[in-house]
Amino acid sequence: MTGEGGLRGGMPGDEPGEPLESLAHEALSRPVRGGNAFEETLARLLQLIRLGIVAPGEALAPERELAARFEVSRDTVREAIRSLAETGYLESRRGRYGGTFVCDPLPDGGEEPAEHVSSAELDDILTLRSVLEVGAARAAAGRTLSAAEREALHLRLRELAAADPADYRRLDSRLHLTIAELSGSPSLVSLVAENRMRVNALLDRIPLLAPNIAHSDEQHEQIVWAVLVGDADRAATAMAEHLAGSQSLLRAFLG
């Protein structure tokens, strides 16, 4: 049985070595780094659940403790917990013995065995995406854009910001492809489009989370701004940070 909050393995006085559960939990409770606090926090919590470190029916630690461990705000932890509750991984209970508990049973995702994505395949798709799209953002920012090209980029950003959830991923793809087009390389556009089809097939298998949409919208603005002002380094960095958030969610749900 785990300790308080369903997070600590073993019993008082266990020695000389720490239990496996405690070591694994410690590894997954390190501070969140980088600009994707929500995505990384959600991924950490989902890993704790899917690896069985916090088993079905057991409770997570309180929000304040999780926030301290991850070094993120309680609002970020709360949003991550809410998102996992909406997707069937967590539930809240009130009363003296209330808290946030792992659902029992856990959702199975409704996936057929033939649709399984291996870790190697996921790594391949996401690594290629990073190489292509970070390079595309850098190349686009390095070009002198025409008035029509600048307006097209603005339009794609406005469309995405106003998108309904049902259209979000389609319009997200259009924005990313527009950035690739602004690189001036038809070959790069072709590669990005082909990779994006594989990425979208994966994205369609995970929930579309409102906090992630809001975070992505902010990052899209940073990427577009960097491209428009011609800051190639900033465009590449902003794109890399943006892709890292999606990668965290994909690895958490599908890995």
N, C-alpha and C positions, 0 to 999 in steps of 0.2 A: 504494500500500500504506500502511496506517495505521501509526502508530508503536507503541511499547511499550504493551501492554494493549489494543490495538485501539481507542484513543480519540483519538489525535492525528493530524490529517491533515498532509500536506505533508512536506518534507524539510528538514533543517537548512540554514539560510542563505536559505530562501525569503523574499523581500521584494519590494516594500515592504509588501504587504498579507498578512493571514493567510489561509490556505486556508479555503474555505467549511466543510469538515468541522470544523475547529478552532473556528470561530466558533459553529457550531451546537452543538458539544459543550460549549463554554463556557456557552452559554445554558441548556443542560439540566443543567449541573453546579452551578448556583447552590445555595446552602444551602436546605434544606427549611424552610419556615416553617409555623407553625400546629400544631394538635394532632393531625394525621393523618399522623404520620411514616411509618408502614408503607405506607399507601396512596400517599402522595406519592412515596416512594422507589421503590415498584414502578412507578408511572406514569412516573417519569423513566427508569428502566431500560428499560421497554417502549418509550418514545419513542425512545431511542437505537437500539433494535433495529429498530423499524418504520420509522424514517426512514432506515435504512441507514448511520447514523453508525458503528455497530459492525456490520459485515456478517456474514452467515452464515459460520460457520467461524472467525471471529475471536474473540479473547479479551477479556473484560472486564478492567478494572483490578482489582488485588487488593482484597479487602474493606476493608482498612485505608485504602486510598486513596479508595475510594468513600465510606466513612464520613466521612473528613475533608472531602471535597468537598461532601457533602450536609449535613455537620454533624449527623449522627445517629449512633447507636451501631452498633457492628459487628453486634450481635444483630439490629438492624432491617434492616441490609443483608443479613445471612444469611437472615433470614426471607423477604425479598423475592426473593432469588435462589432459595431453595428453592421458593417458590410458582411462579415462572416456569419452574423446571425441571419441576415437576409438570404444568404445562400445556403443555410441549413447546417452550418458547422457549429454554431454556438447558440445558446439560449440563456435568457436572463430569468432568474427566480427571485421572488421577493420574500420577505419575512426574515425571521431570526437566522435561518440557515441559507439565506439567499446569496446571490452572487451571479457570476457568469460561468456557465457550465458547458462542457463539450457535449454535443448532442449524441444520443444513443438511440438508434444507430446513426452513423454518419451517412451523409449523402453519397451515393455511388456514382453520381455524375451521368448515369444513363449511357455510358460509353460501351460500344461493342469492342470485343477483343481486337478485331481487325483494324480499329482506329487508334490503337495504342501507338504513342510516339516514344521511341527510345530516347534515352539520354543523349546518345551520340547524334541522333538526328536533330533533336532540339538544339544542341550545341552548334551543329552545322548551320542550321537556318538562322539562328540568332547572331552567330559570329559573322556570317556573310552579310546580314542586315546591317550590323554595326559598321563594317568596312565600307559598304556601299553608301549608306545614307549619311554617315559622318563625312565621308569624302565628297558626297554631292553637296552638302551644306557648305563645306569649305570652298568648293569650286564655284558655287553660285555666288557666294559673297565676294569672291575674287574677281568677278566679271563686272563690267560696266553695263548696268541694265537699262534697257529702253523704258520710256514712259509706259508703253503697253505692257511690258513684262512686270514692271513694278505694280501696275494696277491689277494685273492678273493675280499676283501674289496676295495683294490686299483683299481681293475678292474672295479667294479661297479661304483666307483666314476669317473673314466676316461670315461666310457661309457656315464654316465649321462652328464658330462661336454661337451661332443661332440654331444649330441643328437639333432636331428631335433625337432622342436616344436611338430610334429605329434607323436613322440616317447617319448616325455619328461615325461609324466605322467606314462607311462608303466615302463620306466627305473628308475624313481623316486621310484616307488613301489618296484622294485627289490633291490635298495640300502637299503631302509628301512627294507625290509624283511631279507636282508643279515645281517644287524645289529642285528635284532631279533634272527637270527640263531646263531650268535656269542655269544649270551647269554648262550647257552648250554641247553636251556629249550625247548624241542619240544612242550610242552603245551603252552608256551608263543608264540611260532611261529604261532601255530594254531589260537590263539586268535587275534594276530596282523593281520594275513592274513584275517580273517573273518571281522574284523573291517575295514581293508583297503578297502575291497570291498564296504562297505557302504560309506566310505569317498570318494572313487573314483567316485561313482555314484553322489555325491554332486559336486565334483570338475569338473566333465564333464558338469555341468550346469552353470559354471561361466567362464569368459574369461581367457585365458592363457596370462598373461601380461609379456612383455619382462623385465621390471624392476624387477618384482617379481622373474622371472627365475634367473636373475643375482644375486639378493640378496640371493635366495635359494642356488645357487651354492656356494657362499661364506660361508653360514652357514653349508652346507654339508661338506665342507673342514674342518671347525672347529670341527664338530662332529667326523669325521673320524680321524682327528689328535688326538683328546682327547682319542678315543678308542685305537688307536695304541700305544700311550705313556702310557696307563693305568691310565689316570686321570679320575676316575669315577665321581667325583663331576663336573668337567668341562664338561664331556660328557653329563651328565644329564641336566646341565644348558644350554648348547648349543642346545640340542634337544628341551628343553622347549621353548627357544627363537624362534627356527625355527617353531615349531608348532603354536606358538602364531600368527605368521604372516599369516599362512594359515587360522587360526580361524578367524582372523579379516576380511579377504576377504570373507570367507564363510558367516559369520554373516552379513556382509554389503550387499552382493548380494542376500542372501536367507532369512535372518532374517526378 
